[in-house]
């Protein structure tokens, strides 16, 4: 059995993905990039996103980032991702929010722990897709 079989009726090829599902998946990917990897730090292999920048705003920044992350989880729910996977996604968001809220150390943590990218991967794994399946 291939890695794509047993995960639902789709094979993972772009033309097999319903348009509305493809649009939601692309929206999730775009938000994950914006929140976690939008800016590359020149001369390094590190990137950061709006989550790291928002985390610099005391008090409300991490919760604003969490709101966007919860939108991603809700999109996954609307796509039919199972409750077990949604729970893992919520744990990622919660861990990122709590750890990211620690002054200074939380900002460093946000550069390394990319909860939205992790959650995107959970959604893609559920559907037996990879990033290339969302291109074009």
Secondary structure, DSSP 8 states (H G I E B T S, - for coil): --TTTTS-S--S-GGGS-HHHHHHHHHHHHHHHHHHTSEE-TTSS-EE-HHHHHTTSTTTHHHHHHHHHHHHHHHHHHTT--HHHHHHHHHHHHHHHHHHTSTTHHHHHHHH--HHHHHHHHHHHHHT--GGGG--
